Amino acid sequence: MTGRQLPPITWRLLMGQDMRGNIAAMALCLGVVVAVTAQAASDMGVSPLEAEKPKVTQSVSPEATPSAVVNSTSPSPSLSTIKIEPVAYSKSISSTKDYAKSKLKKKFPKSWKKQYNCLNPLWKHESSWNYKAKNPYSGAYGIPQSLPASKMKAAGKDWKTNPRTQVRWGLDHYIYKRYGTPCTAWSHFKKKGWY
């Protein structure tokens, strides 16, 4: 080509709207992967361009969830040199909903979809699945809108900042104990306006 641009109709024929969207999505994903990798390396104290051994960090309590084993500095690690660090997971609403689905699948293997279809609108109404949601009038807090909020300590000390801890408390410590199922809780909510 001699500096001429193709007319728009030609671009549409060569690369459909869907393809341009796919390319943009792939570029965005690649950028996210690079940023996350660089941040993880930086958090470990390793420059992404250097090939150093990872530094050993302080041990995390056995209660930390989720967790994974990371490399130690000795060639043949013993149990005393293996360090456990929390695994990063997303605090996004979709990740939180996926976690709730996984818990429902374990509790209700045959009817988990039905139970999720009750839980989803219940918690959407209560908090929009926002783990930071706070009712300014009552002080109810988190995804399940615990009142008082501190009751969620029963599911983990990170109840203020961990949506998974809130889901665990909302299902295991509240809905299952008080109503039996999310559908019973949702039915109660529809009748009374609270659960």
C-alpha positions in Angstrom: 0.0 0.0 0.0 1.2 3.5 -0.7 -0.1 5.3 2.4 -3.7 4.9 1.4 -6.2 3.8 4.0 -8.7 1.2 3.2 -12.2 2.4 3.0 -14.4 1.6 6.1 -16.5 -0.9 4.2 -13.3 -2.9 3.4 -12.3 -3.0 7.1 -15.7 -4.3 8.0 -15.3 -7.1 5.4 -11.8 -7.9 6.5 -12.4 -7.7 10.2 -15.9 -7.9 11.5 -17.1 -6.0 14.6 -16.9 -9.2 16.6 -13.3 -9.8 15.6 -12.3 -6.2 16.6 -14.0 -6.7 20.0 -12.1 -10.0 20.4 -8.8 -8.4 19.7 -9.5 -5.6 22.1 -10.5 -8.1 24.8 -7.4 -10.1 24.2 -5.2 -7.0 24.5 -7.0 -6.1 27.7 -6.4 -9.6 29.2 -2.8 -9.6 28.2 -2.3 -6.2 29.9 -4.0 -7.5 33.1 -1.8 -10.6 33.1 1.4 -8.5 32.7 0.2 -6.1 35.4 -0.7 -8.9 37.9 2.6 -10.8 37.2 4.6 -7.6 37.7 2.7 -6.8 40.9 3.2 -10.3 42.3 6.9 -10.2 41.6 7.1 -6.8 43.2 5.3 -8.0 46.2 7.7 -10.9 46.6 10.6 -8.4 46.4 11.8 -9.6 43.0 12.1 -7.4 40.0 10.2 -8.9 37.0 13.4 -8.6 34.9 15.7 -10.2 37.5 16.1 -14.0 38.1 16.5 -14.0 41.9 15.2 -16.6 44.3 12.0 -15.5 46.0 12.5 -14.2 49.5 11.0 -16.1 52.4 8.2 -14.1 54.1 6.7 -14.4 57.5 4.5 -17.3 58.3 0.7 -16.9 58.2 -1.5 -18.5 60.8 -2.9 -21.9 59.9 -6.4 -20.3 60.0 -5.7 -18.2 56.9 -7.9 -19.3 54.0 -7.4 -19.9 51.2 -3.7 -20.8 51.4 -0.9 -22.4 49.4 2.7 -23.5 49.9 5.4 -21.4 48.4 9.0 -22.1 47.8 11.5 -22.1 50.7 15.1 -21.0 50.5 16.6 -24.4 51.4 17.0 -27.0 48.7 15.2 -29.8 50.6 12.7 -28.0 52.8 11.6 -29.4 56.1 8.2 -28.6 57.6 9.7 -25.8 59.7 11.0 -23.9 56.6 7.9 -24.0 54.4 6.0 -20.8 54.6 2.3 -20.5 53.9 0.8 -17.3 52.3 -2.7 -16.5 51.5 -3.7 -17.1 47.8 -5.0 -14.1 46.1 -8.6 -14.4 45.0 -10.9 -11.9 43.6 -13.3 -9.9 45.7 -15.4 -9.3 42.7 -19.2 -9.9 42.8 -18.9 -12.7 40.2 -16.2 -14.5 42.1 -18.2 -14.1 45.4 -21.3 -15.5 43.6 -19.2 -18.4 42.3 -18.0 -19.2 45.8 -21.6 -19.2 47.1 -22.6 -21.5 44.2 -19.8 -23.9 45.2 -21.1 -24.0 48.8 -24.6 -24.6 47.6 -23.5 -27.4 45.3 -21.9 -29.2 48.3 -25.0 -28.7 50.5 -27.7 -29.3 47.9 -26.1 -31.4 45.1 -29.5 -31.9 43.3 -31.2 -28.6 43.9 -28.3 -26.1 44.2 -29.5 -24.1 41.2 -33.0 -23.7 42.8 -31.4 -22.6 46.0 -29.0 -20.2 44.2 -32.0 -18.7 42.4 -33.4 -17.8 45.9 -30.2 -16.7 47.4 -29.2 -14.4 44.6 -32.2 -12.1 44.7 -32.2 -12.2 48.6 -28.6 -10.9 48.8 -29.0 -8.7 45.8 -31.8 -6.9 47.6 -29.9 -6.8 51.0 -26.5 -5.7 49.8 -26.1 -6.0 46.0 -23.5 -8.7 47.0 -21.3 -5.8 48.2 -19.1 -7.0 51.1 -18.7 -3.4 52.3 -22.5 -2.7 52.3 -23.6 -1.0 55.5 -27.2 -0.1 56.5 -26.9 3.5 57.8 -30.0 3.1 60.0 -29.5 -0.3 61.6 -25.8 -0.9 61.2 -26.3 -4.2 59.4 -23.2 -5.0 57.5 -21.9 -7.0 54.6 -23.4 -9.3 51.9 -25.8 -11.0 54.3 -26.5 -7.8 56.3 -25.5 -9.3 59.6 -26.9 -7.4 62.7 -24.9 -6.9 64.7 -22.1 -7.1 62.2 -19.7 -8.6 64.6 -21.7 -11.9 64.6 -19.7 -12.7 61.4 -16.6 -13.2 63.6 -17.9 -16.8 64.0 -16.9 -17.4 60.4 -13.5 -15.8 60.5 -11.6 -12.8 61.9 -11.5 -11.2 58.4 -15.2 -10.8 58.3 -15.1 -7.1 57.5 -12.9 -7.5 54.4 -13.4 -11.0 53.1 -16.6 -11.6 51.0 -16.1 -15.4 51.3 -16.1 -15.2 55.1 -19.4 -13.3 54.8 -20.9 -15.8 52.5 -19.8 -18.6 54.8 -21.4 -16.9 57.8 -24.5 -16.0 55.9 -25.1 -19.6 54.7 -23.6 -21.8 57.5 -24.3 -19.7 60.6 -27.5 -17.9 59.6 -29.6 -19.2 56.8 -29.1 -22.9 57.3 -29.5 -22.6 61.1 -32.5 -20.2 61.0 -34.4 -21.2 57.8 -32.8 -24.5 56.6 -32.5 -23.3 53.0 -32.0 -20.1 51.0 -35.5 -20.6 49.4 -37.1 -20.6 52.8 -35.2 -17.5 53.8 -36.3 -15.8 50.5 -39.9 -16.8 51.0 -39.8 -15.3 54.5 -38.2 -12.1 53.1 -40.9 -11.8 50.4 -43.6 -12.0 53.1 -42.1 -9.9 55.8 -39.6 -7.7 54.1 -36.7 -9.0 56.2 -35.0 -12.3 56.9 
